[in-house]
Amino acid sequence: EAVYLCFIQLFYITIIMLIPLSSLERNPSTSRRHNNMTSRRTKIVTYKRSLLLTIGILGIIHYYRSVPYNNQHTNEKKLFGDKITHMKEGEASSSSSYLYPPQEAYPFVIDYNPNDNDFQKSNSPKVIEFYDPKCGACQAFKYNYIEVAKKIKEDKPTVQFYGVSCEVYKSLCDEFGAKRFPTILVFPQSNNDGSINKDDGIVVPKGTGTIYFVSARLMKALRTKEEIERDRVDSSKLAAGI
């Protein structure tokens, strides 16, 4: 995704650079030959201004994509009570340590905390995103992850979606092997006590982060063993022409 964005930015810069330069290369008509130098200087100034404006706009876009999410206007504890407020492994610096505050993501995506929102105490199928709140890719994926959760819950309402801040719960992220962000793990089934076997987690690549493709990959990963076997049998029948 980062390479794609860089390519787009370079493409626009090249276009803006080439348009004025192509104009400068055209030979002026005979009637305007006496204004040749003035015209060229004007076009050079226009070219430089366009280039500076483009660099400025791209700089602003890069800045806002890299600024960590910071909710400064809402007191989650007052609005939602203690039940779904964040409990900290260490002392979190601010609400910017989380990407999925309840007023934006609940009930579709829940930010993990070990007391009330612990994915290791639930028997439901789980999708867990391990993220760094200061990661630009995680911030860009945030709202798509919420939309993906909405979409999948329409077909599989028992699936629970979690977000885990690796800034706050670093040891948990290390325990699940989350080294790159975001890391998405799927656990189609849990043990009887709600616990999960870490080795059973299915890593689902975010890719470009589009809702359609992420949803399709998650739906495939969320299949139970019985569903996988049924799909295998159906594929065999289809191949045999039955």
C-alpha positions, -999 to +999 in steps of 0.1 A: +000+000+000+028+024+008+045+017-025+012+023-043+007+057-026+043+067-034+037+058-070+005+079-072+023+109-056+053+106-080+028+103-109+011+136-101+044+154-095+056+142-129+025+154-146+027+188-131+064+190-140+059+179-176+030+202-185+049+235-181+081+220-196+063+207-227+049+242-231+084+257-229+097+234-257+072+246-283+086+272-307+067+304-305+050+318-336+066+345-357+041+371-345+050+365-309+088+360-313+095+394-296+077+382-265+097+350-263+118+357-233+089+371-213+067+341-220+094+316-211+100+334-178+063+334-169+060+297-176+091+289-156+076+308-126+043+290-131+062+257-132+081+264-100+049+275-081+030+244-092+059+222-080+061+239-047+023+237-042+023+200-050+052+193-025+033+213+001+001+194-004+018+161-003+036+171+029+003+180+046-012+147+035+018+128+048+017+147+081-020+140+088-016+103+078+013+099+103-003+118+133-016+093+158-053+092+165-061+114+195-096+118+209-095+150+228-131+158+230-147+128+247-145+114+281-151+077+276-155+070+312-183+095+317-201+084+285-199+046+288-190+039+325-163+016+338-175-015+320-160-007+286-133+018+294-097+008+288-077-010+315-040-006+311-012-031+314+012-002+319+002+034+322-011+045+288-001+081+280-036+091+266-066+080+246-043+081+216-029+048+227-061+031+213-076+032+178-111+018+187-128+039+214-163+027+222-181+057+207-166+050+173-163+012+171-186-004+197-202-030+193-185-040+161-149-038+172-138-039+209-105-027+222-090-054+243-086-050+281-079-080+304-108-074+328-140-069+307-130-073+270-106-103+271-108-123+239-093-153+258-124-156+279-149-159+251-160-190+233-170-171+201-150-171+169-125-143+170-108-118+147-080-100+164-060-070+150-027-062+168-019-026+160+004+002+169-017+034+173+011+055+158+014+033+127+001+051+096-011+018+080-031+010+111-047+044+112-056+041+075-071+007+080-091+016+111-124+025+096-122-003+070-117-028+099-149-015+115-168-018+082-154-053+077-167-063+111-202-049+103-202-069+070-191-102+084-214-099+114-243-098+090-235-134+080-218-146+112-232-126+141-213-147+167-179-136+154-162-111+177-137-085+165-110-072+187-082-046+185-051-049+207-029-019+212+007-031+212+017+002+227-002-007+259-001-045+258+033-051+243+038-084+262+005-098+248+015-088+212+049-105+217+032-135+231+011-138+198+041-131+176+028-097+163+060-081+150+045-061+121+015-039+122-013-044+117-012-082+122-046-099+119-052-133+135-083-154+131-094-181+156-124-199+142-128-220+173-119-218+210-114-243+238-143-251+261-131-225+287-128-198+260-090-200+258-073-202+225-042-221+213-018-195+199-006-219+172-041-222+159-042-186+148-046-180+111-027-150+098-048-130+074-029-104+053-044-069+052-032-064+017-044-030+004-070-030+032-101-028+009-133-039+026-143-065-001-110-084-002-103-083+036-139-096+042-134-124+017-101-135+033-116-134+068-147-153+058-125-181+044-103-181+075-134-182+098-146-215+084-149-243+109-134-278+102-169-290+093-174-261+068-140-267+053-148-304+048-182-296+033-166-271+009-140-298-001-167-323-008-187-298-028-156-289-049-150-326-055-185-331-067-183-300-089-151-312-105-166-347-111-197-331-127-220-346-101 
